């Protein structure tokens, strides 16, 4: 869902959190917030919020062409009643943040599930519980998913050709800016 207000779009990106042995479909919503001074994460445990924010900041700071937003934004996890808190939500947080900040077209991320941890250098990393997460995406009929390259073979067994991989956040964003829905790490053979 994208709603435009005077401060910018409200962007919602699908994601899946993994708690123990169970995956839960959630949505990461990013919106402008006039009543705060910085980017705030809601719906994560306190420790997870700080760690996630630090990973997001580092990944954006080390990715060519991406910047940490100067405007205040609220990123909220919606979808189930227990606090989320795993690194497998990193990519979805980054996509929502970048779309709300105008660095990637919002329409490119609204039906794109991001299932990857972000390294401090902006690389996409594999996540625990990928099979259960991918099944949630399939059950929800989300049209596209991006994972880390190492997770692609396992994700393909569940999601087929609707899943692709990206090596880095910068590579993924460059593809989205060009309007491409298919991503492939540069080092892969054609």
Backbone as CSV, one residue per row, in Angstrom:
resi,resn,N_x,N_y,N_z,CA_x,CA_y,CA_z,C_x,C_y,C_z
1,UNK,0.842,-1.167,0.000,0.000,0.000,0.000,0.892,1.237,0.000
2,UNK,0.630,2.179,-0.889,1.328,3.456,-0.877,0.295,4.553,-0.757
3,UNK,0.381,5.348,0.281,-0.465,6.518,0.436,0.446,7.726,0.420
4,UNK,0.115,8.695,-0.379,0.956,9.878,-0.434,0.393,10.935,0.506
5,UNK,1.258,11.468,1.356,0.872,12.582,2.199,1.810,13.729,1.876
6,UNK,1.711,14.814,2.593,2.523,15.978,2.269,3.999,15.755,2.538
7,UNK,4.342,14.780,3.312,5.736,14.551,3.662,6.375,13.444,2.847
8,UNK,5.607,12.677,2.118,6.154,11.585,1.335,5.273,10.362,1.401
9,UNK,5.657,9.311,0.672,4.817,8.115,0.613,4.907,7.270,1.883
10,UNK,3.829,6.556,2.144,3.847,5.484,3.136,4.091,4.218,2.335
11,UNK,5.142,3.500,2.664,5.552,2.333,1.882,5.446,1.083,2.747
12,UNK,4.862,0.026,2.195,4.739,-1.238,2.907,5.400,-2.340,2.077
13,UNK,6.329,-3.065,2.713,7.104,-4.111,2.057,6.844,-5.436,2.780
14,UNK,6.531,-6.511,2.046,6.321,-7.808,2.698,7.631,-8.403,3.214
15,UNK,7.533,-9.133,4.323,8.693,-9.797,4.919,8.189,-10.986,5.732
16,UNK,9.116,-11.800,6.184,8.750,-12.953,7.015,9.738,-13.032,8.170
17,UNK,9.210,-13.024,9.380,10.060,-13.185,10.554,10.049,-14.653,10.966
18,UNK,11.102,-15.056,11.639,11.258,-16.461,12.033,11.507,-16.511,13.529
19,UNK,10.605,-17.177,14.250,10.732,-17.294,15.703,10.815,-18.767,16.062
20,UNK,11.996,-19.196,16.432,12.184,-20.598,16.776,12.044,-21.480,15.560
21,UNK,10.872,-22.123,15.426,10.630,-23.016,14.296,9.431,-22.572,13.464
22,UNK,8.972,-21.349,13.698,7.769,-20.868,13.025,8.052,-19.578,12.283
23,UNK,7.548,-19.491,11.075,7.675,-18.274,10.282,6.342,-17.530,10.300
24,UNK,6.420,-16.202,10.340,5.228,-15.357,10.362,5.345,-14.291,9.286
25,UNK,4.333,-14.214,8.421,4.295,-13.153,7.423,4.056,-11.830,8.140
26,UNK,4.868,-10.842,7.832,4.729,-9.502,8.394,4.886,-8.501,7.255
27,UNK,4.695,-7.246,7.562,4.927,-6.169,6.615,5.728,-5.093,7.330
28,UNK,6.694,-4.550,6.642,7.471,-3.440,7.163,6.899,-2.181,6.534
29,UNK,6.428,-1.284,7.364,5.851,-0.039,6.876,6.784,1.111,7.222
30,UNK,7.069,1.945,6.250,7.905,3.128,6.453,7.068,4.359,6.139
31,UNK,7.117,5.319,7.055,6.402,6.563,6.835,7.148,7.719,7.483
32,UNK,6.904,8.897,6.957,7.544,10.094,7.479,6.929,10.431,8.829
33,UNK,7.760,10.944,9.735,7.313,11.228,11.092,7.804,12.605,11.515
34,UNK,6.901,13.554,11.582,7.265,14.923,11.940,7.553,15.072,13.429
35,UNK,7.098,14.124,14.230,7.212,14.267,15.682,8.444,13.583,16.284
36,UNK,9.415,13.238,15.469,10.639,12.622,15.984,11.838,13.170,15.233
37,UNK,13.017,12.909,15.759,14.227,13.517,15.202,14.997,12.615,14.246
38,UNK,14.711,11.325,14.235,15.540,10.410,13.453,14.709,9.230,12.974
39,UNK,15.396,8.235,12.416,14.743,6.995,12.010,14.485,6.161,13.256
40,UNK,13.249,5.703,13.392,12.850,4.912,14.552,12.270,3.588,14.082
41,UNK,12.614,2.483,14.764,12.084,1.158,14.455,11.115,0.745,15.551
42,UNK,9.919,0.313,15.154,8.878,-0.097,16.095,8.461,-1.525,15.777
43,UNK,8.233,-2.319,16.817,7.780,-3.693,16.626,8.881,-4.708,16.798
44,UNK,10.070,-4.238,17.155,11.196,-5.113,17.471,11.496,-4.974,18.952
45,UNK,12.087,-5.999,19.546,12.580,-5.854,20.901,13.657,-4.772,20.927
46,UNK,13.871,-4.135,22.074,14.827,-3.024,22.159,16.210,-3.379,21.635
47,UNK,16.747,-4.529,22.056,18.077,-4.930,21.588,18.100,-5.127,20.080
48,UNK,17.062,-5.764,19.549,16.998,-6.007,18.107,16.845,-4.703,17.324
49,UNK,16.101,-3.753,17.873,15.922,-2.472,17.180,17.266,-1.769,17.004
50,UNK,18.064,-1.737,18.049,19.378,-1.074,17.950,20.290,-1.813,16.971
51,UNK,20.343,-3.126,17.073,21.202,-3.902,16.173,20.760,-3.762,14.713
52,UNK,19.457,-3.822,14.473,18.942,-3.678,13.114,19.252,-2.292,12.570
53,UNK,19.024,-1.272,13.367,19.300,0.101,12.919,20.790,0.269,12.600
54,UNK,21.652,-0.296,13.431,23.098,-0.203,13.177,23.488,-0.907,11.878
55,UNK,22.928,-2.115,11.628,23.221,-2.828,10.383,22.714,-2.046,9.174
56,UNK,21.505,-1.500,9.271,20.953,-0.705,8.172,21.829,0.507,7.880
57,UNK,22.213,1.228,8.930,23.031,2.417,8.748,24.357,2.067,8.078
58,UNK,25.028,1.027,8.582,26.323,0.630,8.011,26.173,0.171,6.563
59,UNK,25.133,-0.618,6.278,24.934,-1.122,4.914,24.692,0.028,3.939
60,UNK,23.918,1.025,4.339,23.673,2.168,3.461,24.920,3.032,3.332
61,UNK,25.645,3.209,4.418,26.839,4.059,4.396,27.937,3.480,3.510
62,UNK,27.986,2.158,3.382,29.042,1.519,2.594,28.595,1.137,1.185
63,UNK,27.344,1.463,0.833,26.811,1.121,-0.487,26.822,2.356,-1.377
64,UNK,27.513,2.242,-2.491,27.620,3.363,-3.431,26.239,3.812,-3.886
65,UNK,25.996,5.114,-3.835,24.752,5.678,-4.320,23.608,5.664,-3.333
66,UNK,23.829,5.158,-2.125,22.772,5.113,-1.118,23.179,5.971,0.078
67,UNK,22.205,6.616,0.696,22.488,7.442,1.866,21.443,7.209,2.944
68,UNK,21.843,7.425,4.174,20.927,7.354,5.302,19.994,8.563,5.214
69,UNK,18.701,8.373,5.363,17.763,9.491,5.223,18.014,10.591,6.259
70,UNK,17.888,11.830,5.828,18.017,12.954,6.744,16.675,13.283,7.384
71,UNK,15.584,12.895,6.741,14.265,13.161,7.296,13.891,12.066,8.295
72,UNK,13.103,12.402,9.322,12.676,11.386,10.280,11.679,10.414,9.656
73,UNK,11.908,9.147,9.884,11.028,8.093,9.385,10.728,7.116,10.510
74,UNK,9.556,6.530,10.462,9.195,5.452,11.380,9.070,4.182,10.557
75,UNK,9.785,3.143,10.976,9.694,1.823,10.360,8.998,0.917,11.372
76,UNK,7.884,0.328,10.951,7.077,-0.469,11.870,6.861,-1.863,11.306
77,UNK,6.967,-2.872,12.181,6.653,-4.252,11.814,5.170,-4.479,12.113
78,UNK,4.403,-4.848,11.077,2.973,-5.136,11.227,2.721,-6.591,10.868
79,UNK,1.775,-7.221,11.572,1.335,-8.519,11.090,1.113,-9.595,12.122
80,UNK,1.832,-9.577,13.198,1.549,-10.566,14.240,1.863,-9.945,15.584
81,UNK,1.294,-10.521,16.641,1.340,-9.881,17.946,2.604,-10.052,18.760
82,UNK,3.527,-10.885,18.343,4.739,-11.062,19.133,5.852,-10.176,18.586
83,UNK,6.727,-9.676,19.449,7.802,-8.818,18.938,8.698,-9.581,17.972
84,UNK,8.937,-8.992,16.830,9.842,-9.581,15.856,11.259,-9.233,16.266
85,UNK,12.211,-9.957,15.766,13.577,-9.622,16.096,14.567,-10.580,15.498
86,UNK,14.707,-10.552,14.207,15.744,-11.375,13.604,16.319,-10.640,12.411
87,UNK,17.535,-10.976,12.085,18.240,-10.284,11.010,17.668,-10.583,9.634
88,UNK,16.798,-11.555,9.524,16.166,-11.873,8.257,15.203,-10.802,7.768
89,UNK,14.918,-9.814,8.601,14.060,-8.697,8.203,14.866,-7.523,7.644
90,UNK,16.191,-7.595,7.723,17.045,-6.463,7.332,16.749,-5.936,5.934
91,UNK,16.686,-6.821,4.952,16.497,-6.372,3.580,15.153,-5.677,3.411
92,UNK,14.104,-6.206,4.010,12.786,-5.567,3.911,12.807,-4.192,4.576
93,UNK,13.454,-4.076,5.734,13.591,-2.766,6.370,14.305,-1.790,5.441
94,UNK,15.392,-2.237,4.827,16.173,-1.357,3.948,15.345,-0.918,2.744
95,UNK,14.608,-1.840,2.136,13.799,-1.491,0.966,12.699,-0.492,1.327
96,UNK,12.038,-0.693,2.463,10.992,0.241,2.895,11.587,1.619,3.188
97,UNK,12.702,1.638,3.884,13.379,2.892,4.229,13.794,3.654,2.972
98,UNK,14.427,2.963,2.029,14.898,3.600,0.802,13.741,4.101,-0.060
99,UNK,12.647,3.350,-0.107,11.490,3.787,-0.892,10.834,5.010,-0.262
100,UNK,10.675,5.012,1.059,10.066,6.164,1.733,10.939,7.411,1.615
101,UNK,12.251,7.206,1.518,13.185,8.324,1.401,13.394,8.766,-0.048
102,UNK,12.720,8.130,-0.991,12.813,8.526,-2.385,14.044,8.028,-3.120
103,UNK,14.734,7.019,-2.573,15.941,6.508,-3.214,15.675,5.301,-4.109
104,UNK,14.480,4.759,-4.022,14.058,3.661,-4.899,12.552,3.848,-5.134
105,UNK,12.060,3.557,-6.326,10.627,3.742,-6.594,9.767,2.844,-5.687
106,UNK,8.823,3.421,-4.948,7.982,2.617,-4.056,7.274,1.465,-4.752
107,UNK,6.815,1.678,-6.004,6.090,0.617,-6.698,6.967,-0.590,-6.998
108,UNK,8.278,-0.445,-6.928,9.188,-1.563,-7.181,9.347,-2.476,-5.960
109,UNK,8.935,-2.019,-4.768,9.161,-2.823,-3.563,7.885,-3.285,-2.866
110,UNK,6.736,-2.802,-3.301,5.496,-3.109,-2.592,5.103,-4.585,-2.646
111,UNK,5.480,-5.298,-3.686,5.208,-6.731,-3.796,6.510,-7.510,-3.956
112,UNK,7.550,-7.036,-3.275,8.861,-7.683,-3.333,9.267,-8.070,-1.917
113,UNK,9.209,-9.352,-1.615,9.618,-9.824,-0.290,11.140,-9.864,-0.230
114,UNK,11.706,-9.233,0.764,13.152,-9.260,0.975,13.483,-10.212,2.100
115,UNK,14.165,-11.302,1.788,14.509,-12.317,2.781,16.025,-12.457,2.856
116,UNK,16.668,-11.531,3.545,18.121,-11.596,3.676,18.573,-10.708,4.823
117,UNK,19.676,-11.103,5.425,20.367,-10.255,6.400,21.282,-9.324,5.612
118,UNK,21.519,-8.146,6.139,22.469,-7.237,5.518,23.778,-7.263,6.294
119,UNK,24.863,-7.466,5.570,26.174,-7.328,6.185,26.480,-5.850,6.350
120,UNK,27.436,-5.528,7.197,27.799,-4.138,7.408,28.337,-3.495,6.138
121,UNK,28.800,-4.327,5.198,29.318,-3.826,3.924,28.249,-3.794,2.825
122,UNK,26.996,-4.057,3.179,25.907,-4.017,2.212,25.655,-5.306,1.466
123,UNK,26.385,-6.366,1.800,26.143,-7.658,1.143,24.884,-8.305,1.701
124,UNK,24.214,-9.092,0.857,23.069,-9.872,1.311,23.583,-11.208,1.805
125,UNK,23.148,-11.592,3.007,23.618,-12.819,3.643,22.472,-13.794,3.874
126,UNK,22.803,-15.095,3.907,21.776,-16.117,4.156,21.144,-15.959,5.539
127,UNK,19.940,-16.501,5.669,19.202,-16.375,6.933,18.701,-17.735,7.410
128,UNK,18.514,-17.881,8.730,17.948,-19.128,9.252,16.460,-19.223,8.918
129,UNK,15.980,-20.451,8.813,14.559,-20.681,8.572,14.096,-20.298,7.184
130,UNK,14.993,-20.326,6.209,14.631,-19.878,4.865,13.464,-20.681,4.291
131,UNK,13.466,-22.000,4.469,12.393,-22.820,3.913,11.027,-22.424,4.450
132,UNK,10.932,-22.235,5.763,9.656,-21.828,6.370,9.255,-20.429,5.923
133,UNK,10.230,-19.551,5.793,9.935,-18.186,5.337,9.442,-18.211,3.886
134,UNK,10.143,-18.944,3.034,9.758,-19.018,1.625,8.350,-19.600,1.475
135,UNK,7.998,-20.560,2.322,6.657,-21.139,2.251,5.601,-20.093,2.593
136,UNK,5.877,-19.227,3.557,4.943,-18.145,3.888,4.753,-17.198,2.700
137,UNK,5.843,-16.892,2.012,5.773,-16.031,0.830,4.932,-16.703,-0.252
138,UNK,5.167,-17.991,-0.473,4.398,-18.735,-1.482,2.918,-18.767,-1.118
139,UNK,2.611,-19.038,0.144,1.218,-19.100,0.587,0.505,-17.756,0.430
140,UNK,1.251,-16.664,0.572,0.668,-15.325,0.445,0.619,-14.851,-1.006
141,UNK,1.145,-15.641,-1.933,1.157,-15.313,-3.366,1.826,-13.965,-3.639
142,UNK,2.928,-13.705,-2.940,3.705,-12.495,-3.194,4.440,-12.693,-4.511
143,UNK,4.407,-11.694,-5.366,4.832,-11.881,-6.752,6.337,-12.003,-6.975
144,UNK,7.164,-11.510,-6.059,8.612,-11.590,-6.258,9.320,-11.605,-4.908
145,UNK,10.460,-12.279,-4.880,11.259,-12.390,-3.666,12.726,-12.251,-4.027
146,UNK,13.482,-11.603,-3.155,14.934,-11.509,-3.319,15.585,-12.115,-2.092
147,UNK,16.597,-12.950,-2.330,17.348,-13.606,-1.264,18.840,-13.415,-1.511
148,UNK,19.643,-13.836,-0.551,21.096,-13.860,-0.723,21.443,-14.976,-1.707
149,UNK,22.534,-14.824,-2.457,22.902,-15.853,-3.443,22.997,-17.264,-2.861
150,UNK,23.514,-17.416,-1.654,23.650,-18.747,-1.059,22.298,-19.390,-0.746
151,UNK,21.252,-18.579,-0.577,19.918,-19.101,-0.276,19.076,-19.373,-1.526
152,UNK,19.557,-18.984,-2.685,18.749,-19.112,-3.902,18.368,-20.553,-4.236
153,UNK,19.291,-21.528,-4.193,18.872,-22.897,-4.552,17.736,-23.421,-3.668
154,UNK,17.811,-23.200,-2.364,16.756,-23.676,-1.463,15.454,-22.915,-1.692
155,UNK,15.547,-21.615,-1.912,14.344,-20.805,-2.134,13.668,-21.184,-3.448
156,UNK,14.447,-21.523,-4.458,13.877,-21.889,-5.767,13.019,-23.147,-5.680
157,UNK,13.363,-24.082,-4.784,12.568,-25.307,-4.664,11.147,-25.000,-4.202
158,UNK,10.958,-23.890,-3.506,9.626,-23.518,-3.009,8.986,-22.435,-3.866
159,UNK,9.765,-21.443,-4.273,9.226,-20.271,-4.949,9.401,-20.283,-6.468
160,UNK,10.150,-21.235,-6.981,10.348,-21.324,-8.427,11.007,-20.088,-8.993
161,UNK,10.513,-19.640,-10.124,11.144,-18.520,-10.821,10.749,-17.154,-10.270
162,UNK,9.916,-17.101,-9.245,9.563,-15.804,-8.658,10.633,-15.307,-7.697
163,UNK,11.639,-16.130,-7.419,12.710,-15.722,-6.509,13.992,-15.494,-7.302
164,UNK,14.694,-14.448,-6.929,15.986,-14.135,-7.510,16.931,-13.764,-6.374
165,UNK,18.183,-13.515,-6.714,19.178,-13.161,-5.696,19.907,-11.904,-6.112
166,UNK,20.432,-11.223,-5.122,21.293,-10.063,-5.349,22.481,-10.199,-4.412
167,UNK,23.645,-9.822,-4.880,24.856,-9.913,-4.070,24.915,-8.811,-3.028
168,UNK,24.553,-7.590,-3.447,24.630,-6.451,-2.529,23.350,-5.626,-2.605
169,UNK,23.141,-4.835,-1.574,22.009,-3.917,-1.552,22.138,-2.909,-2.686
170,UNK,23.338,-2.419,-2.940,23.548,-1.448,-4.021,23.178,-2.040,-5.378
171,UNK,23.543,-3.302,-5.636,23.187,-3.964,-6.892,21.670,-4.094,-7.033
172,UNK,21.020,-4.486,-5.956,19.568,-4.646,-5.972,18.892,-3.309,-6.252
173,UNK,19.314,-2.263,-5.545,18.710,-0.946,-5.729,18.933,-0.448,-7.154
174,UNK,20.116,-0.674,-7.703,20.380,-0.263,-9.094,19.402,-0.954,-10.049
175,UNK,19.130,-2.234,-9.833,18.157,-2.962,-10.666,16.755,-2.388,-10.506
176,UNK,16.378,-2.109,-9.261,15.039,-1.569,-9.014,14.874,-0.182,-9.634
177,UNK,15.917,0.620,-9.585,15.855,1.952,-10.196,15.675,1.862,-11.706
178,UNK,16.191,0.807,-12.310,16.024,0.593,-13.757,14.695,-0.077,-14.081
179,UNK,13.922,-0.413,-13.051,12.634,-1.061,-13.258,12.729,-2.547,-13.502
180,UNK,13.872,-3.147,-13.181,14.066,-4.580,-13.398,13.581,-5.375,-12.199
181,UNK,12.884,-6.464,-12.452,12.426,-7.356,-11.385,13.299,-8.598,-11.289
182,UNK,14.197,-8.789,-12.224,15.082,-9.950,-12.188,16.464,-9.469,-11.770
183,UNK,17.021,-10.101,-10.788,18.323,-9.713,-10.266,19.243,-10.916,-10.353
184,UNK,20.475,-10.684,-10.650,21.435,-11.774,-10.755,22.808,-11.237,-10.371
185,UNK,23.459,-11.881,-9.427,24.796,-11.418,-9.068,25.709,-11.373,-10.291
186,UNK,26.533,-10.324,-10.369,27.396,-10.112,-11.526,28.340,-11.279,-11.777
187,UNK,28.744,-11.995,-10.744,29.720,-13.071,-10.893,29.092,-14.375,-11.415
188,UNK,27.774,-14.435,-11.535,27.151,-15.673,-11.993,27.361,-15.857,-13.478
189,UNK,27.575,-17.096,-13.919,27.660,-17.331,-15.362,26.292,-17.125,-16.003
190,UNK,26.291,-16.699,-17.228,25.046,-16.481,-17.950,24.620,-17.772,-18.609
